[in-house]
Amino acid sequence: MVLKTGIDDLVLRPFRGEDAGFYSRYANNCNIWKFMRDEFPHPYTYNHAVEYINDVCIPNKGYYFAIDYQGIAIGDIHIAKQTDILRLSGFLGYWIAEEFWGKGFVTEAVKTITRHAFDNLGLIRVFARVFANNTGSIRVLEKAGYEREGYFKNAIIKEGVILDQLQYAKLKP
Ligand SMILES: CC(C)(COP(=O)(O)OP(=O)(O)OC[C@H]1O[C@@H](n2cnc3c(N)ncnc32)[C@H](O)[C@@H]1OP(=O)(O)O)[C@@H](O)C(=O)NCCC(=O)NCCS
């Protein structure tokens, strides 16, 4: 399924095998890695991208999307459906290539995938967790209508530094 956004030439679409080249080149960036979980590799190789696209994205088409600008995968946005008693919630994650930062792309992508989660995926709550020093991502969530639910002190260790973490969520209207 391809999801249109409110920005020309920007869509969310399923990953394709041929995305691995651009995807790995854009993902191989310390400025992205430093705000991601350590499971996001660094350096990020072509094989990492192939593995991610094959294992996570292609079999689960409803939830993992390439952020596509003018036909090229420039980032990733996904909602990981939760299980058991949390099964009506989804966990949102995203990144976009540094050369496209500050154009409103991820704000638009978050609005679009959240609407999709409520309208088509049967979810009633989407939440995200963000490092307290990730001002850009916090701004994205606020602009997309997410509300702060919690502030967790000393929740993260990244590059040997202890950091606070914030949780944001949006509920189905
Ligand atoms: C965070 C990220 C997703 C934002 O994507 P984006 O497409 O640039 O976001 P947008 O352009 O929609 O909005 C960014 C907003 O944050 C603001 N912003 C960005 N960096 C900022 C900073 N250091 N201080 C203050 N504001 C900042 C921008 O000005 C903009 O707000 P505005 O529209 O009010 O001016 C992108 O920078 C990224 O991929 N970062 C690395 C990975 C990451 O952090 N992923 C999220 C993990 S929770």
The ligand as an ORCA input file, in Angstrom:
! r2SCAN-3c Opt
* xyz 0 1
  C      14.649     13.931     13.923
  C      14.375     13.794     12.416
  C      13.565     12.544     12.176
  C      13.579     15.046     11.970
  O      13.232     14.896     10.604
  P      12.894     16.199      9.714
  O      12.276     15.757      8.445
  O      14.125     17.029      9.628
  O      11.807     16.915     10.640
  P      10.877     18.149     10.241
  O      11.542     18.984      9.200
  O       9.517     17.617      9.946
  O      10.793     18.948     11.629
  C      11.959     19.170     12.402
  C      11.659     20.274     13.401
  O      12.645     20.238     14.422
  C      13.341     21.449     14.437
  N      14.716     21.130     14.810
  C      15.565     20.265     14.208
  N      16.725     20.237     14.878
  C      16.582     21.079     15.902
  C      17.452     21.484     16.953
  N      18.681     20.980     17.072
  N      16.981     22.390     17.840
  C      15.749     22.891     17.728
  N      14.871     22.531     16.753
  C      15.304     21.646     15.862
  C      13.180     22.037     13.052
  O      13.395     23.427     13.061
  C      11.726     21.657     12.778
  O      10.808     22.456     13.510
  P      10.052     23.726     12.856
  O       9.266     23.204     11.696
  O       9.195     24.241     13.953
  O      11.123     24.685     12.406
  C      15.687     13.722     11.598
  O      16.488     14.827     11.977
  C      16.462     12.438     11.830
  O      16.308     11.472     11.103
  N      17.336     12.422     12.862
  C      18.191     11.278     13.167
  C      17.431     10.037     13.594
  C      16.405     10.310     14.687
  O      16.596     11.155     15.538
  N      15.303      9.547     14.640
  C      14.231      9.675     15.627
  C      14.528      8.848     16.821
  S      13.253      9.074     18.060
*
